[in-house]
Amino acid sequence: VQLVESGGGLVQPGESLRLSCAASISISDIDMMGWYRQAPGKAREVVAQITSGGSTYYADFLKGGRFTISRDNTKDTVTLQINSLKPEDTAVYSCRGRTQRPDIQFDSWGQGTQVTVSS
């Protein structure tokens, strides 16, 4: 399973970005898809996850609803909308897809997309 992220870039504080993760298979076959981030010198941390049924999870450190994860089964993509970006949001954002079923199991990661928030 291949996952390809896009949408990162250099933005100013307060701006928004929409990150996309395109899967090489139907995302209906992916039980959990999530976005993770790794800032320089820090460990990778989960940002948000969404299940095949549409249930979502957001990391405790996220406050104010700035992050929104969603999935589009017709396009086999998962997106992460980030509003009111802050310098501390600077990180490499990576997409993950995991399935644990009797007939198929995988845990795949994309290569990541850089998000830099700076004035």
N, C-alpha and C positions, 0 to 999 in steps of 0.2 A: 504494500500500500504506500503510495507516495502522497505527500502533503506539501503543497507549495503556498507559501505565504506571500502576500503583497500588501502594499498600502502604507508602508513605513516612510519615514522621511524626517526632515528637519522642520520643526514648527516653532512658533513663538508661544510663550505661556498664554493660556487662555483659549488657544485654538483647539480645533478638533481633528481627529483622524479616524478613518474607518479601515481597519485591518481585515483582510480576507484570507481564508485558508481554503484552497481548492483541493479536493480529494480525487484520487485516481479511480476510486470505486464509488458506488452508490453509498451515500452517507447513511442510508437506512440500514446498512450493514455494519455501521460503526456505533457501538453501544454508547461510547462516551467520547466527546470531542472537547478539547479544552485549550485555553490560551495560558501560557506561562511566560514569565519574563525573568531576565537575568541582567542586573545592573552591574557595572564594572566593579570588580572586587567583592561581589556579593553572590550568595547562592541563588540558584534558580528557585522561583516561587510560583505557585499557582495563582492565576489571576481570576479565571472564571472557567466553568465547565458547563456543558449542556449534554443531556442524555438523548438517546434516540427518541424518547417519548416527549422531549421538550422541557424536562425539568432542568432548572438552572441552579448553579452554586456560584457564589462570589466569595472571594477571600475576605476575611474579617477586616483586614487593613483598608479595604475600599470603603470609603464613606461618601455619602452625598449622591450616590447613584450616577457617578460619572462614567461608569463602565456598563455596557450592555452587550451581552452575548446573544446571538441568534443564529438560526440555521435555516438554510433554504434547500429543501430536499430536491427541488426541481433543478437546481444548479449545482448540487453536491458541494455546497460551500458553507462555511461557518464564518461569521463575521464578529468582530469586536469593535464596537463603537466607543470611542474615548472622547469625552468632552472636557472642556476646561483643563487642558493639559497643564501639568506642573513640571518644573525641572526634575523633580524626583521621580517622574514617570519615565525618564530616560533609561532605556534598556533595550536589549534584544528580545523581541517578542516571538515566541515559538508556538506552533500549533502541534497538538498531540491528538492521535486517534487510537482508541483502544477497544478491542472486542475480545470477550472471553465467552465463547460458546462451544458446545461439544464438537461442532464440525469446523470451526474456524477460530483461530486465536492470533492476535497480533497486537503490537504496541509500537506504533510508528510516530516519528517526529519529523517535522519539517526542518528546514535549514535556518529559519528565523528571518525576521525583518527588523532592521534597526529603527528605533524611534528616538529621536533626539529633540529635547525641548530646551530651547535656549533663546534668549533675547540678543 
